[in-house]
């Protein structure tokens, strides 16, 4: 990119929006600007957007990322953010289509050269593809990713780093923010793993108002649901070599049990006599 910009300049305008105090916020074109700086350029073309809402500004950022990177290559939390915003009722399909159309035209320098940036105004896409179809995802996958977007930022990072999978993440997403913070605190202070069983148990405890930092620790450590040690003695098996030494093959089990009982009684009574002072 640096070599191309050195030879031809920055062909695709960058996008920024006006902020308070006559400041600007970059929305699209960070890589082009950085490459231009490294190439020795001190100026470039910008399209300035006035009166953009935060949702509209965020859509510019997201759509740029989607166009520059494969959706499949994004981290789970990034996919979740994209789908959540596109699925949100706060953002109209018409506004989103305007932004997509504008970004696509910006990626075509010849269009800009022939028509100028003013041609970007008023352009709309009519496509109303469903989110699931657009990304080649099943409806269930979309639903799960939308749940992931409800996790706190630290837990999203754990999903991105594959500390636990999407399914446990979905279960944890039903917890309130305070309880998610408890989970993060326990995980950050210990080396516990989150699996589906633990995640479902955490959700169950939350829904029954029993989840707090203490119970979260007990669940994540495995303390809860740990099977108590059995007080029943383990059965003793007689090896065939010993069995055949003392008992014929047709000896009944009840007879063997009687003989063993008498032998043990004699053995322990003899031990007692040996220990009695004379």
Secondary structure by P-SEA (a helix, b strand, c coil): caaaaaaccccbbbbbbbccccbbbbcccaaaaaaaaaaccccccccccccccaaaaaaaaaaaaaaacccccccaaaaaaaaaaaacccccaaaaaaaaaaaaaaacaaaaaaccccccccccccccccccccccccaaaaaaaaaaaaccaaaaaaaaaccccaaaaaaaccccaaaaaaaaaaaaaccccccaaaaaaaaaaaaaccccaaaaaaaaacccccccccccccbbbbcaaaaaacccccccaaaaaaaaaaaaaaaaaaaaaaaccc
